[in-house]
Amino acid sequence: MGQLVDIPFEEESVDIKERVQKYWANRSKGFSDMRRDEIESNKAARWTDEFKKATNGKRNLRILDVGCGAGFFEVLLGREGHDVLGIDLTPEMVAKTNEMTLEYGVRNAGAMVMDGENPLFEEESMDVIITRNLTWTLPHPVEAYKNWYQLLKKGGILLNFDAEYAKGAHNLKLPENIAHKDISDELKDECHEIYHMLTISNLNRPNWDIEVLEHIGYKNVTADMDFASRIYIEQDEFYIPDRMFMIRAEK
């Protein structure tokens, strides 16, 4: 086992998860408004194209969206004909997801409250597990990766979109961080504190993720460091300086 995999994660999940849940509850309204704007923007088609490439254009997939937030993937991928189930620890976010799918008339998608580190579904029941900006908030990401592996069907695909947000924590209050310009300084400070409570914030990502995934048994693990440059081309309302990467892995 490699050195990166051996890093111990602190036993503080209850305190951290409660704090993370409260943070996202406070952001649910503004976050939902931004995701709705993103669905209506040119980013939606770019995200859809990237998903099709990453899944080899497969149709009628059963997708689990871990940390679904306000329902962006539920609407985007549900409209493509996939069955999308979102889970999130924050009830306010789950409510926003279900409001969003109802608003857009997407009947093959929805969300429920559940811990993303330990989703309670049948083994080998998902074609795709997708997650966006979640793993940086997890106190036990190794456990999460293991549990997600169990849920994937053989040949199933994990898509993880994330960034090293903690290492760019100073970016939260910069003028060029346009996506966070309407967030209060109090919430920005809370986010900064959460970053530094988590062991994952100190790791070299996505190299660490790749080693962990391969150790668990995922195959064909890759990290696309140019992903953000294909989605967030313009410095518009969705732009942040931290560059998002895409991790793709197969079971």
C-alpha positions as CSV (number, residue, x, y, z in Angstrom):
1,M,0.0,0.0,0.0
2,G,1.4,3.4,-0.9
3,Q,2.2,6.1,1.5
4,L,-0.7,8.3,0.4
5,V,-3.2,5.6,1.1
6,D,-1.9,5.1,4.6
7,I,-2.7,8.6,5.7
8,P,-5.0,8.4,8.8
9,F,-8.2,10.3,8.7
10,E,-9.4,11.9,12.0
11,E,-12.4,10.5,13.8
12,E,-14.4,13.7,13.9
13,S,-17.1,13.0,11.3
14,V,-20.1,14.0,13.5
15,D,-18.8,17.5,14.3
16,I,-17.5,18.2,10.8
17,K,-20.6,16.8,9.1
18,E,-22.9,18.9,11.2
19,R,-20.8,22.0,10.4
20,V,-20.7,21.2,6.7
21,Q,-24.5,20.6,6.7
22,K,-25.2,23.9,8.4
23,Y,-22.9,25.7,6.0
24,W,-24.7,24.4,2.9
25,A,-28.1,24.9,4.5
26,N,-27.2,28.6,4.8
27,R,-26.1,28.7,1.2
28,S,-29.0,26.7,-0.2
29,K,-31.1,29.6,-1.6
30,G,-28.3,31.4,-3.4
31,F,-26.7,28.2,-4.5
32,S,-30.0,27.0,-6.0
33,D,-30.4,30.3,-7.9
34,M,-26.9,29.9,-9.3
35,R,-27.4,26.3,-10.4
36,R,-30.7,27.4,-12.1
37,D,-28.8,30.1,-14.0
38,E,-26.1,27.5,-14.9
39,I,-28.8,25.2,-16.4
40,E,-30.0,28.1,-18.5
41,S,-26.4,29.0,-19.6
42,N,-24.0,27.8,-22.3
43,K,-22.3,25.7,-19.5
44,A,-25.2,23.2,-19.6
45,A,-24.4,21.9,-23.1
46,R,-20.7,21.8,-22.2
47,W,-21.4,19.7,-19.1
48,T,-23.7,17.4,-21.1
49,D,-21.1,16.9,-23.8
50,E,-18.4,16.1,-21.2
51,F,-20.7,13.5,-19.6
52,K,-21.4,11.9,-22.9
53,K,-17.7,11.6,-23.7
54,A,-16.9,10.2,-20.2
55,T,-19.7,7.5,-20.4
56,N,-19.1,6.7,-24.1
57,G,-22.5,8.0,-25.1
58,K,-24.4,5.2,-23.2
59,R,-28.1,5.7,-22.9
60,N,-30.7,5.0,-20.2
61,L,-28.2,4.9,-17.3
62,R,-29.0,4.6,-13.7
63,I,-27.0,7.4,-12.1
64,L,-26.4,8.2,-8.4
65,D,-25.5,11.9,-7.8
66,V,-23.7,12.0,-4.4
67,G,-23.9,15.4,-2.8
68,C,-26.5,16.6,-5.3
69,G,-26.7,20.1,-4.0
70,A,-29.6,22.0,-5.8
71,G,-30.2,19.5,-8.5
72,F,-28.0,20.5,-11.4
73,F,-27.2,17.0,-12.6
74,E,-30.7,15.8,-11.9
75,V,-32.1,18.2,-14.4
76,L,-29.2,18.1,-16.9
77,L,-28.9,14.3,-17.1
78,G,-32.6,13.6,-16.4
79,R,-33.4,15.5,-19.6
80,E,-31.1,13.2,-21.4
81,G,-33.3,10.3,-20.5
82,H,-31.2,8.9,-17.6
83,D,-32.7,7.9,-14.3
84,V,-30.9,10.1,-11.8
85,L,-31.1,9.8,-8.0
86,G,-29.5,12.5,-5.9
87,I,-28.5,12.2,-2.3
88,D,-27.3,15.0,0.0
89,L,-26.7,15.4,3.7
90,T,-28.5,18.8,3.8
91,P,-32.3,18.6,3.8
92,E,-32.5,22.1,2.4
93,M,-30.5,21.1,-0.6
94,V,-32.6,18.0,-1.2
95,A,-35.7,20.2,-1.1
96,K,-34.1,22.5,-3.7
97,T,-33.3,19.5,-6.0
98,N,-36.8,18.2,-5.9
99,E,-38.2,21.7,-6.5
100,M,-35.8,22.0,-9.5
101,T,-36.8,18.7,-11.1
102,L,-40.5,19.7,-10.7
103,E,-39.9,23.1,-12.2
104,Y,-38.2,21.6,-15.2
105,G,-40.7,18.7,-15.5
106,V,-38.0,16.1,-15.1
107,R,-39.9,13.0,-13.8
108,N,-37.1,10.5,-13.9
109,A,-34.9,12.3,-11.3
110,G,-35.2,13.2,-7.6
111,A,-33.3,13.4,-4.4
112,M,-33.4,12.2,-0.8
113,V,-31.4,12.9,2.4
114,M,-28.6,10.5,2.9
115,D,-24.9,10.4,4.0
116,G,-22.8,10.5,0.8
117,E,-20.0,8.6,2.6
118,N,-22.2,5.6,3.1
119,P,-25.1,5.5,0.6
120,L,-27.7,2.8,1.5
121,F,-28.4,1.1,-1.8
122,E,-28.0,-2.4,-3.2
123,E,-24.5,-3.4,-4.3
124,E,-23.9,-3.2,-8.0
125,S,-27.0,-1.2,-8.6
126,M,-25.6,1.9,-10.3
127,D,-24.2,2.4,-13.8
128,V,-22.6,5.7,-12.9
129,I,-21.8,7.6,-9.7
130,I,-21.2,11.2,-10.2
131,T,-20.2,13.9,-7.7
132,R,-19.3,17.5,-8.0
133,N,-17.4,19.6,-5.3
134,L,-18.1,17.0,-2.6
135,T,-15.0,15.1,-1.8
136,W,-13.2,18.1,-0.4
137,T,-15.9,18.2,2.4
138,L,-15.5,14.5,3.4
139,P,-13.9,13.5,6.7
140,H,-13.6,9.9,5.5
141,P,-13.1,10.0,1.7
142,V,-11.4,6.6,1.6
143,E,-14.5,5.0,3.0
144,A,-16.6,6.9,0.6
145,Y,-14.6,5.7,-2.4
146,K,-14.9,2.1,-1.1
147,N,-18.6,2.3,-0.6
148,W,-19.2,3.9,-4.0
149,Y,-17.1,1.0,-5.6
150,Q,-19.5,-1.5,-4.0
151,L,-22.5,0.3,-5.5
152,L,-21.2,0.3,-9.1
153,K,-22.1,-2.4,-11.5
154,K,-19.2,-4.2,-13.2
155,G,-18.0,-1.8,-15.9
156,G,-19.7,1.1,-14.0
157,I,-18.1,4.5,-14.0
158,L,-17.2,7.0,-11.3
159,L,-17.0,10.6,-12.2
160,N,-15.7,13.0,-9.6
161,F,-15.4,16.7,-10.3
162,D,-13.5,18.6,-7.6
163,A,-10.6,21.0,-6.9
164,E,-8.0,21.7,-4.3
165,Y,-10.2,24.4,-2.8
166,A,-8.4,24.5,0.6
167,K,-5.1,25.4,-1.0
168,G,-6.7,28.3,-2.8
169,A,-8.8,29.4,0.3
170,H,-7.4,32.9,-0.1
171,N,-9.2,33.1,-3.4
172,L,-12.6,33.2,-1.7
173,K,-12.4,37.0,-1.2
174,L,-10.6,37.9,-4.4
175,P,-12.6,40.0,-6.9
176,E,-11.9,37.4,-9.7
177,N,-13.8,34.8,-7.6
178,I,-17.0,36.0,-9.3
179,A,-19.0,32.9,-8.4
180,H,-18.7,33.7,-4.7
181,K,-19.1,37.5,-4.8
182,D,-22.6,37.5,-3.2
183,I,-21.6,35.2,-0.4
184,S,-21.2,36.9,3.0
185,D,-17.7,37.3,4.5
186,E,-19.1,35.3,7.5
187,L,-19.9,32.3,5.3
188,K,-16.5,32.6,3.4
189,D,-14.7,32.6,6.8
190,E,-16.8,29.5,7.8
191,C,-15.8,27.8,4.6
192,H,-12.2,28.6,5.2
193,E,-12.3,27.1,8.7
194,I,-14.0,23.9,7.3
195,Y,-11.2,23.5,4.8
196,H,-8.6,23.4,7.5
197,M,-10.5,21.0,9.7
198,L,-10.2,18.3,7.1
199,T,-7.2,16.0,6.4
200,I,-8.0,15.8,2.7
201,S,-7.3,19.6,2.5
202,N,-3.6,18.8,3.1
203,L,-3.2,16.1,0.4
204,N,-1.8,16.3,-3.1
205,R,-4.9,15.9,-5.2
206,P,-5.9,14.4,-7.5
207,N,-2.7,12.2,-7.2
208,W,-3.9,11.0,-3.8
209,D,-7.3,10.1,-5.2
210,I,-5.8,8.1,-8.0
211,E,-3.7,6.1,-5.7
212,V,-6.6,5.4,-3.4
213,L,-8.9,4.4,-6.2
214,E,-6.4,2.1,-7.8
215,H,-5.7,0.4,-4.4
216,I,-9.4,-0.2,-3.9
217,G,-9.7,-1.9,-7.2
218,Y,-10.9,0.8,-9.7
219,K,-9.6,0.4,-13.2
220,N,-8.5,2.8,-15.9
221,V,-8.3,5.7,-13.3
222,T,-7.5,9.0,-15.0
223,A,-7.4,12.7,-13.9
224,D,-8.3,15.4,-16.4
225,M,-6.7,18.6,-15.2
226,D,-8.0,20.6,-18.2
227,F,-11.6,19.9,-17.5
228,A,-12.4,23.4,-16.1
229,S,-10.9,25.2,-19.0
230,R,-13.4,23.5,-21.3
231,I,-16.4,24.4,-19.2
232,Y,-15.7,27.7,-17.6
233,I,-14.2,29.5,-20.5
234,E,-15.7,32.9,-19.8
235,Q,-15.0,34.8,-16.6
236,D,-18.7,35.2,-15.9
237,E,-21.0,34.6,-12.9
238,F,-19.9,31.0,-12.5
239,Y,-16.1,31.6,-12.6
240,I,-13.8,30.7,-9.8
241,P,-10.0,30.8,-9.9
242,D,-9.6,27.3,-8.5
243,R,-9.4,24.9,-11.4
244,M,-11.7,21.9,-11.2
245,F,-10.4,18.5,-12.3
246,M,-12.3,15.4,-13.4
247,I,-11.4,12.0,-12.0
248,R,-12.8,9.1,-14.1
249,A,-12.6,5.5,-12.9
250,E,-14.2,2.2,-13.8
251,K,-15.2,-0.9,-11.8
